Structures are given as structure tokens and as C-alpha cells.
Amino acid sequence: MGFDGFGYRTAADIFREHAALSGFENTGKRAFDIGSLSAIGDSEFNALAPVQWPVPVSAAKTERFFGQGGFFTTDRKARLHAPERPEPQSPLSMEFPFRLNTGRVRDQWHTMTRTGLSPRLGAHFPEPFVEVHPEDAAKAKLFNGGFARLTTLHGTCILKIIFSEGQRRGSLFAPIHWSDSTASFARVGDLVAPMTDPYSGQPESKATPVRVEPVSFAFSGFALTRNRIDPPADAWWCRVAVKDGHGLLIASNDRLAVWWDMACGEKVAEYIDEPRGLYRAAHFVEGSLESCLFIGPTQTSPSWDAMKALFEADAVSEGQRRTVLSGKSSDGLADPGALVCACFGVGINTIRNAIGSGAACSVEDIGSALRAGTNCGSCLPELKRIIGDGRLAKAV
């Protein structure tokens, strides 16, 4: 890191100092003490199993912390407080009939300042969304894959709609990750009521009363470019990390002609169908897809994944160039669908095909056939749900 005085050779060196500091001038006044590990050798450190602390230098290992009392109070006794049963501080109403639950998704962290730079992590949920139970969606006249406006007393967002049977009825879930730099109308934190817990100061980020209503856009689509571009001022948009470039998901009610100026380059292949509201453009440089823009009626959006694969490829064949404006793979490859396993790039359509063909009847079968779920394991809950949905469909 460029600092003097840090003469560490190995991770074991750092751990030994950490262990020594935990025991330094510690006469039992601090709970954390692993001082007896400060002299551990490199080979012992590399083979070290999980250790239950404290393990001080001057005493035998404690099997259970506070097993004999000795809490860090003046009389060494525990203090027990019986708090009131927590209740949401803001009641529901006719105007705001749902509870908004906010949180994070498995592949992103906070405002994506680091995780948002990874094309692989961004492929699972590329755009800000709200999860709605299908029964609640039907009452609110929402449709899966459409857009919804979420409104509270404190703010407004416009998010993509995802139907989920696992979502609690009467409650909506929206992740917190997108900011003004990564999406428009998607600062979910602005929706949350400024209520905090009196002891911890934790915001009441999972119980804000909210209203949800459908939002319609005449056009939607995407752009893939080597250089960052800006969408029209009134458009809904979301930036997505892609390899060696920039991705932009778009929805808008602007006139189709507004998008023509976004197509850049001297040699641009275009497809324009004004009566149907279609505009598609692609720009090639030395055999690679330099940029593309696909805009059309919301219900007829081409395959984002197919074009992203061409954009990220080192070279595009002559056959692919001829068919690129179709928005489909010219290689006859099946659409893998929305990403489920980020580690091995396995999509939901690939998994469903394996289930439908009988090649996979369990999560373990999916792992054997497709490798999904066999590395970090973060997609295992989703794989179990997909297996369950497949069994339910067969039963019906």
C-alpha cells in the first residue's frame, strides 16, 4: 500500500499481531482476547480451525463465554430489559395500503460503488425492481415485467415489476442499491419514513406505508456503447455494467425521432419502422460491434442478453452482422434467460429446460448437470424455488 513500518511477509504475521493486541493490557476487562494464539507458527495458522474465544495467555480456554456469569457490569451480573413489543410506527391507510420492505439482493452491496462495476454480479438483477405478490398485483392492475410507481409521504420511485409467490401479501420489497448515478427514479431510501428505534437508532426501513400504481411507457429498449452516453431528460433509465463498455436500459414516452440522434458513428446500420414504433441501429468497427441501440414498443423488446453477448465478443462474424438488427442470436442459440447462478453464468431458461427434460429433479441434479449452485451457494434458495415451481406445474 506504500506505507512504511508494515513489514508483514504473510497473513500469519498479521494474525499474530492481531492476537497479541487483543491480549495487550487486557486483564479480563475486554471480552475479545485470543492472546494465546500470538505465537502460532505459519503452518499452524494455515491449518487453524475455527476457534471459540476468549483464549487468553494466562488462562485455560473458555468453553462457553459467560458460562459462569462475569458480565461486563459493575457487579458482573447480567442486565435484562424487557422491551415493549415492536409495532410499526406508521399505520396503513386507504391512501397507503401496503408495507414497503427494503433491503439488498444477493449480488450487490449498498450503493454498488464496487459491486456495481462487475458485469457478472450485475447480470442477476440488472435494473431496480419491486417484488409484488401476484394477487396484490392483480388488484393494483400491475403486470409482470411492467413498471410501477411507488409513493410514500416521503418520496417516489418508478421500478420494474417482478411477480413473486414468495412475497408476503400486503407487502412490497424493493432493494436499496440504485442511486442517481446508476438509475433514474430509483432512490428507494427516499421512500423510507424517518422513524428510528429509540435504542439502536436503526431506521424503520421495512415498514413504511406505500402506494403502488402502474406506469406505462410507449417505448423501451437498450443501448450498448463503448463510451458512456446520456439518455433524454424525461426517460426512465438504468446503467448496467458490461464488459469493455456501458449498458443502458431505457423506457420512454418520447417521440421515436428523439432516439435517432443517439446512434453514433460513420457507418451505422439502421432499421426504422415509424408506423410500428421501431428503431434499431448498430455500429461496427474493425469486425466488432462498437455500439447498438434498440427501441420499440414495450411489449416487443428484443433480447438484451443476445446483443450483450455480441457486444462483449472479440469479433462478430459476417453472418452475425447481417442479422444483428433482428435482435436475436444468429447462431441458433437458446436464450438462457435471466441469470440465476452468477458463478457459472447459468440462466433460468437453461435450468427449466433441464427440469422439463427430466435431466434434473433436485438441486443436486442441477449442480451435477449445470454446475449451478456448486460454488458460492448463494443461488441455492432460488434453485430450490425453481424446483418447487416445476413440481407445482407438473401437479397442476
C-alpha positions as CSV (number, residue, x, y, z in Angstrom):
1,M,0.0,0.0,0.0
2,G,3.1,2.2,0.1
3,F,3.3,2.8,3.8
4,D,6.4,2.3,5.9
5,G,6.5,0.1,9.0
6,F,4.4,-2.7,7.7
7,G,6.9,-5.5,7.3
8,Y,4.5,-8.3,7.0
9,R,5.6,-11.3,5.0
10,T,2.4,-13.5,5.3
11,A,-1.1,-13.4,6.6
12,A,0.1,-15.3,9.6
13,D,2.3,-12.3,10.5
14,I,-0.7,-10.1,10.6
15,F,-2.8,-12.6,12.6
16,R,-0.1,-12.9,15.2
17,E,0.0,-9.2,15.8
18,H,-3.8,-9.1,15.9
19,A,-3.8,-11.8,18.5
20,A,-1.1,-10.1,20.6
21,L,-3.0,-6.8,20.5
22,S,-6.2,-8.5,21.8
23,G,-4.3,-9.6,24.9
24,F,-2.3,-6.4,25.4
25,E,-3.1,-4.8,28.8
26,N,-6.2,-7.0,28.9
27,T,-6.8,-8.2,32.4
28,G,-10.3,-9.5,31.7
29,K,-11.9,-6.2,31.1
30,R,-12.3,-6.8,27.4
31,A,-14.3,-9.7,26.1
32,F,-12.2,-10.4,23.0
33,D,-8.8,-12.0,23.9
34,I,-7.0,-14.5,21.7
35,G,-3.6,-13.7,23.1
36,S,-2.6,-17.4,23.4
37,L,-2.5,-17.6,19.6
38,S,0.0,-14.8,19.2
39,A,2.9,-17.3,19.0
40,I,1.3,-19.6,16.4
41,G,3.5,-20.8,13.6
42,D,2.9,-20.3,9.9
43,S,2.0,-24.0,9.3
44,E,-0.3,-24.0,12.4
45,F,-2.0,-20.8,11.1
46,N,-2.6,-22.3,7.7
47,A,-4.2,-25.4,9.4
48,L,-6.1,-23.4,12.0
49,A,-9.7,-24.5,12.6
50,P,-12.3,-22.0,13.9
51,V,-11.6,-21.0,17.5
52,Q,-14.0,-20.1,20.2
53,W,-12.7,-17.1,22.1
54,P,-11.6,-15.9,24.6
55,V,-8.3,-17.9,24.7
56,P,-6.1,-15.6,26.8
57,V,-2.4,-16.4,27.5
58,S,-2.9,-16.5,31.3
59,A,-5.9,-18.9,31.5
60,A,-7.3,-22.1,30.1
61,K,-9.7,-21.9,27.1
62,T,-13.2,-20.9,28.0
63,E,-15.7,-23.4,26.6
64,R,-18.7,-21.1,26.8
65,F,-18.5,-17.3,27.1
66,F,-20.3,-16.0,30.3
67,G,-21.0,-19.6,31.2
68,Q,-20.2,-18.8,34.8
69,G,-21.5,-15.2,34.7
70,G,-19.0,-12.4,34.9
71,F,-20.7,-9.9,32.6
72,F,-19.1,-6.6,32.0
73,T,-21.1,-4.6,34.5
74,T,-20.1,-3.2,37.9
75,D,-21.4,-6.2,39.8
76,R,-20.5,-8.7,37.0
77,K,-24.2,-9.6,36.7
78,A,-26.3,-9.5,33.5
79,R,-28.8,-6.8,32.9
80,L,-32.1,-8.0,31.3
81,H,-34.5,-5.5,29.8
82,A,-38.0,-6.4,28.6
83,P,-38.8,-4.1,25.7
84,E,-42.2,-3.4,24.5
85,R,-43.4,-5.4,21.6
86,P,-42.3,-3.5,18.5
87,E,-45.1,-2.2,16.3
88,P,-44.8,-0.2,13.0
89,Q,-44.8,3.5,13.9
90,S,-46.8,4.5,10.8
91,P,-50.3,2.9,10.3
92,L,-51.6,1.8,6.9
93,S,-54.4,3.7,5.3
94,M,-56.6,3.8,2.3
95,E,-54.1,6.1,0.6
96,F,-51.1,3.9,1.5
97,P,-52.3,0.4,1.9
98,F,-49.0,-1.6,1.6
99,R,-46.0,-2.1,3.7
100,L,-42.7,-1.3,2.0
101,N,-39.9,-3.7,2.9
102,T,-36.4,-2.6,1.7
103,G,-33.1,-4.5,1.7
104,R,-30.4,-5.8,-0.5
105,V,-30.1,-8.5,-3.2
106,R,-27.6,-11.3,-3.0
107,D,-25.1,-9.9,-5.6
108,Q,-25.0,-6.2,-4.6
109,W,-23.9,-4.2,-1.6
110,H,-25.0,-0.7,-0.5
111,T,-25.0,1.7,-3.5
112,M,-23.0,-0.5,-5.8
113,T,-19.9,1.6,-5.7
114,R,-17.8,-1.6,-6.1
115,T,-20.1,-4.5,-6.8
116,G,-21.9,-2.4,-9.5
117,L,-18.7,-2.4,-11.5
118,S,-18.9,-6.1,-12.1
119,P,-20.7,-7.3,-15.2
120,R,-21.1,-10.8,-13.7
121,L,-22.7,-9.5,-10.5
122,G,-24.9,-7.0,-12.4
123,A,-26.4,-9.7,-14.6
124,H,-28.6,-11.2,-11.9
125,F,-30.9,-8.2,-11.3
126,P,-29.7,-5.6,-13.8
127,E,-32.4,-3.0,-13.1
128,P,-34.2,-1.6,-10.0
129,F,-37.3,-3.5,-9.2
130,V,-40.2,-4.1,-6.8
131,E,-41.4,-7.6,-5.8
132,V,-45.2,-8.0,-5.6
133,H,-47.4,-10.9,-4.8
134,P,-49.5,-11.8,-7.9
135,E,-52.8,-11.4,-6.0
136,D,-51.8,-7.9,-4.9
137,A,-50.6,-7.1,-8.4
138,A,-53.9,-8.1,-9.9
139,K,-55.8,-5.8,-7.5
140,A,-53.4,-2.9,-8.4
141,K,-53.6,-3.7,-12.2
142,L,-49.9,-4.3,-12.4
143,F,-48.3,-6.7,-14.9
144,N,-45.2,-8.8,-14.6
145,G,-42.3,-7.0,-16.3
146,G,-44.0,-3.7,-16.4
147,F,-43.4,-0.6,-14.3
148,A,-44.9,0.7,-11.1
149,R,-44.7,3.9,-9.3
150,L,-44.2,3.6,-5.5
151,T,-45.2,6.6,-3.4
152,T,-44.9,7.3,0.3
153,L,-45.3,10.5,2.3
154,H,-41.5,11.0,1.7
155,G,-40.7,10.2,-1.9
156,T,-41.5,8.5,-5.2
157,C,-39.8,5.8,-7.3
158,I,-40.5,4.1,-10.6
159,L,-39.4,0.5,-10.6
160,K,-39.6,-2.7,-12.8
161,I,-42.3,-5.1,-11.5
162,I,-41.4,-8.7,-10.6
163,F,-44.2,-11.1,-9.5
164,S,-43.3,-13.4,-6.7
165,E,-45.4,-16.0,-4.9
166,G,-42.9,-15.9,-2.1
167,Q,-43.6,-12.2,-1.4
168,R,-45.8,-11.6,1.6
169,R,-49.3,-10.4,0.6
170,G,-49.8,-6.8,1.5
171,S,-46.1,-6.1,1.4
172,L,-43.7,-4.9,-1.3
173,F,-40.0,-5.5,-1.5
174,A,-37.6,-3.0,-3.2
175,P,-33.8,-3.2,-3.0
176,I,-31.8,-0.1,-2.0
177,H,-28.8,-0.3,-4.3
178,W,-29.5,2.1,-7.2
179,S,-28.7,5.8,-6.8
180,D,-29.0,8.9,-9.1
181,S,-25.7,7.9,-10.8
182,T,-27.0,4.4,-11.8
183,A,-30.7,4.9,-12.4
184,S,-33.5,7.4,-12.7
185,F,-36.4,7.5,-10.2
186,A,-34.9,4.6,-8.1
187,R,-33.6,6.0,-4.8
188,V,-35.6,3.6,-2.7
189,G,-34.1,5.1,0.5
190,D,-36.0,8.3,-0.2
191,L,-39.3,6.4,0.3
192,V,-38.5,5.3,3.9
193,A,-40.1,7.0,6.8
194,P,-37.7,8.9,9.1
195,M,-38.5,6.7,12.1
196,T,-35.8,5.2,14.2
197,D,-35.5,2.7,17.0
198,P,-35.1,4.6,20.3
199,Y,-32.2,2.3,21.5
200,S,-30.2,1.4,18.4
201,G,-31.1,4.3,16.1
202,Q,-31.9,1.7,13.3
203,P,-34.2,3.2,10.7
204,E,-37.7,1.6,10.3
205,S,-36.7,0.6,6.8
206,K,-39.1,-2.4,6.5
207,A,-42.5,-0.9,7.4
208,T,-43.2,2.3,5.6
209,P,-46.8,2.7,4.3
210,V,-46.7,2.9,0.5
211,R,-49.0,3.2,-2.5
212,V,-48.3,1.3,-5.8
213,E,-49.8,2.1,-9.2
214,P,-48.9,1.1,-12.8
215,V,-46.8,3.3,-15.0
216,S,-46.9,2.9,-18.8
217,F,-44.1,3.7,-21.3
218,A,-44.7,3.7,-25.0
219,F,-41.2,2.6,-25.8
220,S,-38.5,0.6,-24.2
221,G,-35.2,-0.9,-25.1
222,F,-31.4,-0.6,-24.5
223,A,-28.1,0.8,-25.7
224,L,-24.7,-0.8,-25.6
225,T,-21.8,1.6,-26.2
226,R,-18.0,1.8,-25.7
227,N,-18.3,5.3,-24.4
228,R,-20.9,6.4,-21.8
229,I,-24.0,8.2,-23.3
230,D,-26.8,10.1,-21.6
231,P,-30.5,9.3,-22.2
232,P,-33.1,12.0,-22.8
233,A,-34.0,14.0,-19.7
234,D,-37.5,12.6,-19.2
235,A,-36.7,8.9,-19.9
236,W,-36.6,6.1,-17.3
237,W,-33.1,4.6,-17.5
238,C,-30.7,2.3,-15.7
239,R,-27.0,1.9,-16.2
240,V,-25.7,-1.7,-16.3
241,A,-22.0,-2.9,-16.1
242,V,-21.0,-4.7,-19.3
243,K,-17.6,-5.9,-20.4
244,D,-15.5,-3.2,-22.1
245,G,-18.3,-0.8,-22.3
246,H,-21.6,0.6,-21.0
247,G,-25.1,-0.7,-20.9
248,L,-28.2,1.4,-20.7
249,L,-31.7,0.1,-20.2
250,I,-34.3,2.6,-21.3
251,A,-38.1,3.3,-21.2
252,S,-39.7,6.4,-22.5
253,N,-42.8,8.2,-23.9
254,D,-40.6,10.4,-26.2
255,R,-41.1,10.5,-29.9
256,L,-39.2,7.9,-31.8
257,A,-37.1,10.5,-33.6
258,V,-35.6,11.6,-30.2
259,W,-33.6,8.4,-30.3
260,W,-32.1,8.7,-33.8
261,D,-29.5,11.2,-32.6
262,M,-28.2,8.7,-30.1
263,A,-26.9,6.3,-32.8
264,C,-23.2,7.3,-33.3
265,G,-20.5,6.5,-35.8
266,E,-20.0,7.0,-39.5
267,K,-21.1,3.5,-40.6
268,V,-24.4,2.9,-38.8
269,A,-26.7,0.1,-39.9
270,E,-30.3,1.2,-39.2
271,Y,-33.8,-0.2,-39.2
272,I,-36.6,2.3,-38.9
273,D,-40.3,1.4,-38.8
274,E,-42.2,4.5,-37.7
275,P,-45.7,3.1,-38.0
276,R,-44.8,0.2,-35.6
277,G,-42.6,2.4,-33.5
278,L,-39.3,0.6,-34.1
279,Y,-35.8,2.0,-34.3
280,R,-32.7,-0.2,-34.3
281,A,-29.1,0.8,-35.1
282,A,-25.7,-0.9,-34.9
283,H,-22.2,0.5,-35.5
284,F,-19.3,-1.8,-36.3
285,V,-15.6,-1.1,-36.1
286,E,-13.0,-3.5,-37.5
287,G,-15.2,-6.5,-37.1
288,S,-16.5,-5.8,-33.6
289,L,-19.9,-4.4,-32.5
290,E,-18.9,-0.9,-31.3
291,S,-22.4,0.2,-30.3
292,C,-26.1,-0.6,-30.8
293,L,-29.5,0.9,-29.9
294,F,-32.8,-0.9,-29.9
295,I,-36.0,1.0,-29.2
296,G,-39.6,-0.2,-29.7
297,P,-43.0,-0.8,-28.2
298,T,-42.6,-2.1,-24.7
299,Q,-44.1,-5.5,-25.4
300,T,-41.7,-6.2,-28.3
301,S,-38.3,-5.6,-26.7
302,P,-35.5,-7.7,-28.4
303,S,-33.1,-9.9,-26.4
304,W,-30.8,-7.8,-24.3
305,D,-28.7,-10.9,-23.5
306,A,-28.2,-11.9,-27.1
307,M,-27.0,-8.4,-28.0
308,K,-24.8,-8.1,-24.9
309,A,-23.1,-11.4,-25.9
310,L,-22.3,-9.9,-29.3
311,F,-21.1,-6.7,-27.9
312,E,-18.8,-8.4,-25.4
313,A,-17.4,-10.8,-28.1
314,D,-13.9,-10.1,-29.5
315,A,-15.2,-10.3,-33.1
316,V,-18.5,-10.5,-34.9
317,S,-18.9,-12.8,-37.9
318,E,-20.3,-11.7,-41.3
319,G,-23.5,-13.7,-40.6
320,Q,-24.0,-12.1,-37.2
321,R,-23.5,-8.6,-38.7
322,R,-26.2,-9.3,-41.3
323,T,-28.8,-10.4,-38.6
324,V,-27.8,-8.1,-35.7
325,L,-30.7,-5.8,-36.2
326,S,-33.1,-8.7,-35.7
327,G,-32.2,-8.6,-32.0
328,K,-31.8,-12.4,-32.0
329,S,-28.8,-14.8,-31.9
330,S,-27.9,-15.8,-35.5
331,D,-26.2,-18.9,-34.1
332,G,-29.5,-20.6,-33.2
333,L,-28.5,-20.5,-29.5
334,A,-31.3,-20.8,-27.0
335,D,-31.9,-17.8,-24.7
336,P,-30.6,-18.8,-21.3
337,G,-33.0,-16.3,-19.6
338,A,-32.4,-14.2,-16.5
339,L,-29.2,-15.1,-14.7
340,V,-29.6,-17.4,-11.6
341,C,-26.1,-18.7,-11.0
342,A,-23.6,-15.8,-11.2
343,C,-20.6,-18.1,-10.7
344,F,-21.1,-20.2,-13.8
345,G,-23.5,-18.0,-15.8
346,V,-26.5,-20.3,-15.8
347,G,-29.9,-18.7,-16.7
348,I,-33.3,-19.7,-15.6
349,N,-34.4,-21.0,-19.0
350,T,-31.4,-23.4,-19.1
351,I,-32.4,-24.7,-15.6
352,R,-36.1,-25.0,-16.5
353,N,-35.2,-26.9,-19.7
354,A,-33.1,-29.3,-17.6
355,I,-36.0,-29.9,-15.3
356,G,-38.5,-30.2,-18.1
357,S,-36.4,-32.8,-19.9
358,G,-36.1,-34.9,-16.8
359,A,-32.3,-34.3,-16.5
360,A,-32.8,-32.5,-13.2
361,C,-35.3,-33.3,-10.4
362,S,-33.4,-31.8,-7.5
363,V,-30.9,-29.0,-6.6
364,E,-28.2,-31.7,-6.5
365,D,-29.2,-32.8,-10.1
366,I,-28.9,-29.2,-11.3
367,G,-25.5,-28.9,-9.8
368,S,-24.4,-32.1,-11.5
369,A,-25.8,-31.2,-14.9
370,L,-25.2,-27.5,-15.0
371,R,-22.8,-26.7,-12.1
372,A,-25.2,-24.1,-10.8
373,G,-25.1,-23.8,-7.0
374,T,-21.9,-25.7,-6.6
375,N,-19.5,-22.8,-5.9
376,C,-20.5,-20.0,-3.5
377,G,-24.0,-21.4,-2.9
378,S,-25.8,-18.0,-2.9
379,C,-28.2,-19.2,-5.6
380,L,-29.3,-22.3,-3.7
381,P,-32.5,-20.7,-2.3
382,E,-33.5,-19.6,-5.8
383,L,-32.8,-23.1,-7.2
384,K,-35.0,-24.7,-4.6
385,R,-37.8,-22.3,-5.5
386,I,-37.4,-23.1,-9.2
387,I,-37.5,-26.9,-8.4
388,G,-40.6,-26.3,-6.3
389,D,-42.3,-24.3,-9.1
390,G,-41.6,-27.1,-11.5
391,R,-43.2,-29.7,-9.3
392,L,-46.2,-27.5,-8.8
393,A,-46.6,-27.0,-12.5
394,K,-46.5,-30.8,-13.1
395,A,-49.1,-31.3,-10.3
396,V,-51.4,-28.8,-11.9
